[in-house]
Every structure is written in structure tokens, then in C-alpha cells.
Amino acid sequence: MTMGQRIKACRKAANLTQKQLAAKMGVKEAAISKWEHGRVDTIPRSTVEALAELFGVHPCYLMAFSDDSTPTGGESSVYDRVACELGKDASDILKDFMTMNEQGKQLALSMVQSLVCNPANMEQKKETLGAQAI
């Protein structure tokens, strides 16, 4: 399920219309429709957290980073927390890393360090103002 599909499923499970959810979230009904149909690239972290709290699920579940819908404050795996904070790719890399033996881990770390030393491989740092978007 995509994030939009999860928002829609949670909304329906809560017996809310798009209009009712929009009123609870303080947004226009069109915003809810855009979220549910995946027509929005980023939804602010604070909005995702508010939706998760309203629906009683973990924000990572709403963002489709995890299938664990345990509400915030519940126990979740380190992989789910990494996915929530850094993205699914980071979580998958960590899982793969943890399956390696010590020699493999040392080789992987060495390779990452050599990649990081090359500025061509690094993203430009951007100064962010205000709330961070997801």
C-alpha cells in the first residue's frame, strides 16, 4: 500500500469523510484528496504525525515505511525507526549490513568511507528553515 492508500484506509476505518478529516486537520478537502491519490510530493512531518495520532497508528505505517501500525510510543523495530527517520533504503541497507560477517562489515565500511571521501558522491548541504518536510 502507498501512503495515500493508507491514509484513505485509515480515514475509512475511522468512519470519516474527506470533508470531516479536512476539518479535523485544518486543511481543505482538496488536500485530503491529493494525499489519498498521491498527488503531493511531501507532506509536512507535523501533518503526518497529527494524522497518525488521529488514526492511532505509527507515522512510519502511514508513510508506508513499515507494516507495523503500532501507535507512536509503542515498541517498534530499529529498522522501522531507521526507515521512518532516514527512509526505506537506509533501513534495507542496515538489514543487509547486519547479515554480514565481521569481514564483510569491515569491507562495507571501508567502501562507504572511500565513497564519502569523494565530493562527487555527496549531496550539497542545504540550510533548512522552518519545519522539516518528509
Buried (B, 14 or more C-beta within 10 A) or exposed (E): EEBBEBBBBBBEEEEBEBEBBBBBBEBEBEBBBBBBEEEEEEBEBEBBBBBBEBBEBBBBBBBBBBEBBBBBEEEBBEBBBBBBEEBBEBBEBBBEEEEEEEEEEEEBEEEEEEEEEEEEEEEEEEEEEEEEEB
